């Protein structure tokens, strides 16, 4: 049912989505689409029968509406019954599937990371410049409640004055099981700092409002999957890292990752000329342990000087990623209706990937990486110069 809150209500019908990939994230997109109610899911496609079966079973628990099952991405994308496409397949398939979907000329929501290497990422940026519809990148952490409020305080209100330092951290349990265990191998995921942390580098870049100049990282494999093999191949995925980023405008940033913790905790600390902001979240994969997010703004007279609880209603937070995917779909639907939104662009996703890739490289070589030189070494020098 269309209501005046729905950005599509004047058109008289909801857009119909195709969800490509029905693993954990694909099913989250199905749930959120149904919960938000601004669009309908017309069909799904997944080469793994078990994943498709799980998606169909979950869909039937949500609604009695039919769900088409396709076999070919290009054919499904061209179907006149499909208005927009959501791509949430394993990382190493993103570029190929995006190319197939783009023959349709229809709007696309592409999950992070945009690609597993910088050459493909630049190709996506180039493609997007001539593409007739929006390509929104799935940097959904921008929509977590504590970061929405933090970005508003820093960028819109200017509460901290000029930003000087940024510190971000994530502590969490190991990677979850995925189909084919693709996320246990760098060749499939792009590496831990690409797969897991491009969200955070995107947030840091947004706060810094400048281009990264130099990156240094130290990390490796300490606890997780040290003896893990899949079909004769030994896992090589990292489980911890510490990253330092210098920006052209003098902002300095750091990022810490630990993936052998029992529970989930993440924190953003930004310090400017006038004070300090802390945005934090405590969460758990265990049932019965809801997330708890807080915002603290240490600027004299600010109402959140001693920290305040922030968040979304439980029914939204429980839909996935603590409500972030829900509001990512709000932004995507607004774009579908022609409303300009502040969603992650391919260019912004590229810069998060540049930082992540440079950090992965720094860990391998054991020294700081000059971003300009690194981009030329990786064959994307022209993209670096273009900004």
PyMOL commands that set and color helices and strands:
alter all, ss='L'
color gray80, all
select helices_A, chain A and resi 9-11+24-36+49-62+73-78+91-104+118-130+140-143+145-156+179-184+186-189+192-195+198-208+314-317+321-336+346-365+371-377+381-386
alter helices_A, ss='H'
color red, helices_A
select strands_A, chain A and resi 15-20+39-45+68-70+84-87+107-111+135-138+163-171+212-220+229-230+233-234+240-247+252-258+264-272+276-283+292-298+308-310+369-370
alter strands_A, ss='S'
color yellow, strands_A
deselect
rebuild
show_as cartoon
